[in-house]
Amino acid sequence: EVQLVESGGGLVQAGGSLRLSCTTSGVTFDDYAIAWFRQAPGKEREGVSCINSDDYTDYRNSVKGRFTISNDNSKNTVYLQMNSLKPEDTAVYYCTIRVGFCSWVLKSYRYWGQGTQVTVSS
């Protein structure tokens, strides 16, 4: 079965950086999209960034210019480089995958990792 494992979260001060990793296994389909979603306390889970198997990328507006998503196929790992972090970036970050193209629709993603906590202090 498909499995995703996130890592790299932690506590940083505003303006700092973190690099999240999502390592996948059991993925047998060729065309896919891997996305990062995040969920802050009391908030709905929201899409952050997405990359597909053709290396197409997309970002929510609030992280454009600060976050970069990339895919290392040799390691079966997707990264999310987060720079210039803000307190409002504080959330549990989840990695997820779906067949086909990138989507911002939460329920369109089938498999999820366990999440990794990102906390940005002011």
N, C-alpha and C positions, 0 to 999 in steps of 0.2 A: 504494500500500500504506500501511497505517497506520504512522505514525512518531511516536515520543514522544522528547522531548529534555528532560532534567533540567538544572537549573542552580541556583546559590545556595548550594552547600555551601562549607565552609571550616573554619577552626580558630577555636574560641572557648573561653573559660574557662567553667568550671562556673557556672551561673546566668545565662549569656548567652543570646542569641537569634539565630536564623537564620530566613530565609524562603526555602523552596525553591519552585521553579517547575517545572511540567511543561507544556510546550507540545506540543499534538497537531496532527497533520495527517493527511489521508486517511481520516478517520472518516466513514463513510457511514450508519451505523445510528443510529436515534433513541434507543433505550433502551440504556443502557450504565452501567457502573460503572468509575470510575477510582480506583485504589488506590495507596498508598505502601507498599512493603515495604522492609525493611532487612536487611543481612547484615553481621555483625561477623566478624572473623577467627576461624576455627574453629567458627563457629556456623551453624546453618541459617537460611535466609532466613525472616523472620517479617513478618506483616502489621502495619502501623502505623496506618493510617487509610484510609477509603474514602468516596467520595462518588458518588452516582449522578445520572442526568440529571434527576431530580426534586428534587435537592439534599438528599436523605437522606444523613446522615453517620453514621459509626461510628468508634470508636477502640479500640485495645487498652487494657486497664485501666491499664497503667503510664504512659500518656501522657495520659490523661484529665485535663482541667483545665490542661494545659500546652501541648498542640498543638491547632491549629485548621486544618481543611481547608476550602477554599472553591473555587468554580468561577466563573471569569469567562468566560462564553460568548462575549462579544464579542471576546475575545483568544484563544480556544481554549486557555486556560491554567488549570490547577489549581494552587493554592498550598497549601503546608503551612507555616503559621507555627508555629515551635517556640520556646517560651519556657521559662525555668527549666531550661535544658539540664543534663544530668547526664553524667558520664563513661560511664555505661552506655548512653547514646544514641549513642555513637561507632559508626559503621557506614557502609557504602555504602548510600545511599538510592536506590531504584529506583521509577520510575513505571510503571504497567501498566494495561491496559484489558481489559475483557471485555464481551460482550453480556449484558444483563440486570442483575440486582441485585448489590449488594455481597456479596462472599464472602471468607472468610479462607483459602480453599484455594488454595495456591500454584499448583498445576497447572491451576486453572480459568482462569487468565489467559493470554491468547494472545500479546499483544504487550508488549514491554518496552523501556524506554529504556536508555541506556548506564550510568546510575548517576552519582551525585554524592557525593563523600566528605564526611562530617561527622565532625569530630574535636573532642571536648570534653575539655579538659585539667582536671586537678584542682588 
